[in-house]
Amino acid sequence: MDFLHDLVEQRIQEAIKNGDFDNLTGKGKPLVLEDWSSVPEDLRLSYKIMKNSGYLPEEMQLRKDMLTLEDLIRCCQDDTERGQLRSRLNEKTLRFNMLMEERSMNLSPALAQYRDKIHDKLLNPTDKEK
């Protein structure tokens, strides 16, 4: 193992001397470290490949859609349109919750405790939000 490590180190040093690393994209910039702790270990590589190709997994796309709908509801002036947006948000939220339960990612005790309250808040908005 030490031989292989030494060989690799030697090749890296030769490449540095030859200037092979001088024109790499991102040179001098910090590495972007991503938190993949919420993704099961056996799915991390495939998620990273999908992310790099611009594809979002369904739960991430749903979450993105939910955030967009929440922003639209806050900005909406028309009550009819606001109601339609809330309906779409509720559908996305229910689908997201079902997906999380299917994938057993919904393990947080805090979320389990407040899930019903959050659901009621989404389905029964107060007058303050209007």
Residue frames relative to the residue before (quaternion, step in Angstrom):
aa qw qx qy qz dx dy dz
M 1.0000 0.0000 0.0000 0.0000 0.00 0.00 0.00
D 0.6398 0.5244 -0.3275 0.4565 3.58 1.02 -0.79
F 0.6094 0.5556 -0.3500 0.4443 3.57 1.07 -0.73
L 0.6687 0.4953 -0.2959 0.4690 3.57 0.90 -0.94
H 0.6405 0.5223 -0.3180 0.4646 3.58 0.97 -0.85
D 0.6648 0.5013 -0.2973 0.4673 3.58 0.95 -0.90
L 0.6401 0.5285 -0.3201 0.4566 3.58 1.00 -0.82
V 0.6576 0.5007 -0.3012 0.4756 3.56 0.92 -0.92
E 0.6546 0.5112 -0.3106 0.4622 3.58 0.90 -0.89
Q 0.6371 0.5261 -0.3201 0.4634 3.58 1.01 -0.82
R 0.6682 0.4946 -0.3005 0.4675 3.61 0.93 -0.89
I 0.6274 0.5234 -0.3374 0.4675 3.58 1.01 -0.73
Q 0.6622 0.5037 -0.3062 0.4627 3.59 0.90 -0.89
E 0.6324 0.5198 -0.3264 0.4725 3.61 1.03 -0.77
A 0.6549 0.5101 -0.3105 0.4632 3.58 0.96 -0.86
I 0.6261 0.5236 -0.3335 0.4717 3.59 1.03 -0.74
K 0.6646 0.5029 -0.3014 0.4632 3.61 0.92 -0.90
N 0.6980 0.4659 -0.2632 0.4758 3.58 1.04 -0.81
G 0.4793 -0.6924 0.4239 0.3336 3.59 1.25 -0.19
D 0.3169 0.7826 -0.4859 0.2259 3.59 1.20 0.40
F 0.7216 0.4281 -0.2444 0.4861 3.60 1.15 -0.52
D 0.4474 0.7444 -0.4225 0.2592 3.60 1.26 -0.06
N 0.7950 0.3121 -0.1523 0.4974 3.61 0.95 -0.77
L 0.3176 0.7588 -0.5110 0.2493 3.59 1.06 0.59
T 0.4913 -0.6313 0.5002 0.3316 3.57 -1.06 0.70
G 0.7861 0.3001 -0.2391 0.4845 3.54 -1.00 0.82
K 0.3708 0.7377 -0.4928 0.2746 3.59 1.23 0.13
G 0.8156 0.2210 -0.1903 0.4997 3.56 -0.86 0.99
K 0.6247 0.5104 -0.3404 0.4830 3.58 1.28 -0.04
P 0.5379 -0.6259 0.4416 0.3519 3.59 -1.08 0.62
L 0.5342 -0.6056 0.4826 0.3392 3.54 -1.19 0.56
V 0.3600 -0.6962 0.5739 0.2375 3.55 -1.12 0.69
L 0.1224 -0.7955 0.5923 0.0359 3.56 -0.46 1.24
E 0.1773 -0.8048 0.5624 0.0672 3.56 -0.74 1.06
D 0.3812 -0.7084 0.5471 0.2314 3.54 -1.14 0.70
W 0.0377 -0.8147 0.5780 -0.0282 3.56 -0.39 1.25
S 0.3147 0.7981 -0.4754 0.1949 3.60 1.22 0.30
S 0.6786 0.4886 -0.3059 0.4552 3.61 1.09 -0.56
V 0.6339 0.5000 -0.3274 0.4908 3.60 1.28 -0.20
P 0.5105 -0.6445 0.4618 0.3327 3.61 -0.82 0.92
E 0.6169 -0.6136 0.3526 0.3445 3.56 -0.96 0.92
D 0.6910 0.4887 -0.2947 0.4437 3.59 0.95 -0.82
L 0.6948 0.4494 -0.2774 0.4882 3.62 1.24 -0.25
R 0.4647 0.7300 -0.4255 0.2648 3.61 1.21 -0.30
L 0.6656 0.4998 -0.3210 0.4518 3.58 0.85 -0.87
S 0.6803 0.4749 -0.3039 0.4682 3.59 0.87 -0.88
Y 0.6239 0.5217 -0.3437 0.4694 3.64 1.03 -0.67
K 0.6513 0.5117 -0.3198 0.4600 3.58 0.96 -0.83
I 0.6374 0.5131 -0.3232 0.4753 3.59 0.99 -0.81
M 0.6602 0.4964 -0.3103 0.4705 3.60 0.92 -0.89
K 0.6492 0.5209 -0.3196 0.4528 3.59 0.95 -0.86
N 0.6756 0.4978 -0.2911 0.4594 3.57 0.93 -0.89
S 0.6999 0.4356 -0.2733 0.4956 3.59 1.14 -0.52
G 0.6094 -0.6018 0.3370 0.3910 3.59 1.27 0.15
Y 0.5560 0.5992 -0.3931 0.4211 3.59 1.26 0.09
L 0.2073 -0.7621 0.5997 0.1288 3.55 -1.03 0.81
P 0.4792 -0.6320 0.5141 0.3267 3.60 -0.98 0.76
E 0.6871 -0.5290 0.3039 0.3945 3.56 -1.13 0.66
E 0.6791 0.4906 -0.3188 0.4433 3.61 0.85 -0.86
M 0.6508 0.4974 -0.3251 0.4727 3.60 1.04 -0.66
Q 0.6378 0.5118 -0.3259 0.4743 3.58 1.03 -0.77
L 0.6367 0.5170 -0.3276 0.4691 3.59 0.98 -0.80
R 0.6593 0.5047 -0.3112 0.4623 3.58 0.91 -0.88
K 0.6310 0.5211 -0.3215 0.4764 3.58 1.01 -0.80
D 0.6554 0.5057 -0.3030 0.4721 3.60 0.95 -0.90
M 0.6411 0.5290 -0.3247 0.4514 3.59 0.99 -0.83
L 0.6568 0.5028 -0.3119 0.4674 3.60 0.94 -0.83
T 0.6368 0.5192 -0.3221 0.4703 3.58 1.02 -0.79
L 0.6640 0.5000 -0.3027 0.4664 3.58 0.92 -0.90
E 0.6259 0.5290 -0.3415 0.4602 3.61 1.00 -0.75
D 0.6453 0.5074 -0.3153 0.4762 3.59 1.00 -0.79
L 0.6549 0.5115 -0.3121 0.4605 3.59 0.95 -0.85
I 0.6356 0.5265 -0.3281 0.4595 3.60 1.00 -0.80
R 0.6478 0.5222 -0.3177 0.4547 3.58 0.95 -0.84
C 0.7394 0.4231 -0.2234 0.4736 3.59 0.99 -0.81
C 0.5637 0.6534 -0.3719 0.3422 3.58 1.20 -0.48
Q 0.2700 -0.7720 0.5605 0.1303 3.57 -0.98 0.93
D 0.6789 0.4926 -0.2753 0.4697 3.58 1.12 -0.68
D 0.4488 -0.7187 0.4670 0.2527 3.59 -0.72 1.11
T 0.6389 0.5294 -0.3322 0.4485 3.60 0.99 -0.79
E 0.6807 0.4759 -0.2828 0.4798 3.54 0.89 -0.94
R 0.6162 0.5423 -0.3436 0.4562 3.59 1.04 -0.76
G 0.6456 0.5205 -0.3155 0.4613 3.58 0.99 -0.81
Q 0.6478 0.5072 -0.3142 0.4736 3.57 1.02 -0.81
L 0.6485 0.5125 -0.3133 0.4675 3.57 1.00 -0.82
R 0.6370 0.5203 -0.3275 0.4650 3.59 1.02 -0.77
S 0.6286 0.5298 -0.3360 0.4597 3.57 1.02 -0.79
R 0.6592 0.4960 -0.3039 0.4766 3.57 0.95 -0.88
L 0.6352 0.5227 -0.3249 0.4666 3.58 1.03 -0.80
N 0.6483 0.5176 -0.3175 0.4594 3.59 0.94 -0.84
E 0.6389 0.5206 -0.3256 0.4634 3.58 0.99 -0.82
K 0.6691 0.4940 -0.2961 0.4697 3.57 0.91 -0.94
T 0.6519 0.5215 -0.3139 0.4523 3.59 0.97 -0.86
L 0.6609 0.4953 -0.3081 0.4722 3.58 0.92 -0.88
R 0.6489 0.5073 -0.3175 0.4698 3.59 0.96 -0.83
F 0.6334 0.5315 -0.3201 0.4625 3.58 1.01 -0.85
N 0.6721 0.4967 -0.2962 0.4624 3.59 0.88 -0.95
M 0.6454 0.5108 -0.3219 0.4679 3.58 0.98 -0.84
L 0.6531 0.5199 -0.3074 0.4568 3.56 0.97 -0.86
M 0.6533 0.5076 -0.3143 0.4656 3.58 0.98 -0.83
E 0.6489 0.5013 -0.3219 0.4733 3.58 1.01 -0.75
E 0.6277 0.5365 -0.3315 0.4563 3.58 1.02 -0.80
R 0.7555 0.3868 -0.1985 0.4902 3.56 0.92 -0.89
S 0.3961 -0.7521 0.4435 0.2842 3.57 1.31 0.13
M 0.4141 0.6964 -0.4829 0.3321 3.55 1.02 0.78
N 0.5910 0.5789 -0.3507 0.4389 3.54 1.29 -0.18
L 0.2354 0.8317 -0.4642 0.1933 3.57 0.73 1.08
S 0.4921 0.6886 -0.4251 0.3209 3.59 1.21 -0.22
P 0.4200 -0.7105 0.4990 0.2642 3.63 -0.70 1.01
A 0.6237 0.5390 -0.3458 0.4482 3.60 1.03 -0.72
L 0.6634 0.4883 -0.3107 0.4743 3.58 0.94 -0.84
A 0.6295 0.5315 -0.3398 0.4537 3.58 0.96 -0.79
Q 0.6609 0.5196 -0.3030 0.4488 3.58 1.02 -0.83
Y 0.7975 0.3210 -0.1468 0.4894 3.58 0.93 -0.88
R 0.3870 0.7546 -0.4662 0.2519 3.61 1.25 -0.06
D 0.6785 0.4876 -0.3031 0.4582 3.59 0.86 -0.90
K 0.6385 0.5185 -0.3290 0.4638 3.59 1.01 -0.76
I 0.6434 0.5103 -0.3150 0.4759 3.57 0.99 -0.82
H 0.6486 0.5224 -0.3103 0.4584 3.56 0.94 -0.91
D 0.6598 0.4984 -0.3052 0.4723 3.61 0.93 -0.89
K 0.6348 0.5337 -0.3267 0.4532 3.58 0.99 -0.81
L 0.6715 0.4902 -0.2966 0.4698 3.58 1.00 -0.79
L 0.7176 0.4470 -0.2555 0.4690 3.57 0.97 -0.83
N 0.7848 0.2271 -0.1110 0.5659 3.60 1.11 -0.64
P 0.0767 -0.8312 0.5494 0.0384 3.60 0.34 1.17
T 0.4484 -0.6783 0.5130 0.2749 3.55 -1.14 0.64
D 0.6614 -0.5081 0.3745 0.4051 3.55 -1.30 0.22
K 0.5628 0.6198 -0.3845 0.3889 3.61 1.15 -0.52
E 0.6685 0.5129 -0.2997 0.4474 3.58 1.09 -0.70
K 0.6128 0.5784 -0.3510 0.4083 3.60 1.17 -0.44
